[in-house]
Amino acid sequence: MAAAPIIGVDAKDVTMEMIASKFGGAELYEPLMSLKNTLVVLLKKARDMNVDNKRLVESALKDAQELKKNILGLSSEQPKVYGPKGNIGPNVRDSSARFLNKDL
């Protein structure tokens, strides 16, 4: 930071207040402090949004993994499948007769 040597402090200790009072003078102090306050509010909003987004993404990943397990049939001991007539079971077979070729 270029202002640190001029103010006489370490770069990590420089604050907006120091810069505003040293370089801005009385006429620029208020606008610079207003800008600082606006930046602080925007940073807080961005952090809050990041926390909310992280929570949403984690929830979506959990739901997606649960859906994947359901699709692959891993949520129960034996996968359930749909039979030809729409009934659900582990090994649904249609025992009724079917015509394979009507030309016979």
DABEL-V7361 format. One record per pair of residues at least 24 apart in sequence whose C-alpha atoms are under 10 Angstrom apart, sorted by the first residue. I is the first residue (numbers start at 1). GAP is how many residues later the second one is. If there is no record, write none. Layout:
# DABEL-V7361
<<I GAP> <I GAP>>
This chain:
# DABEL-V7361
none
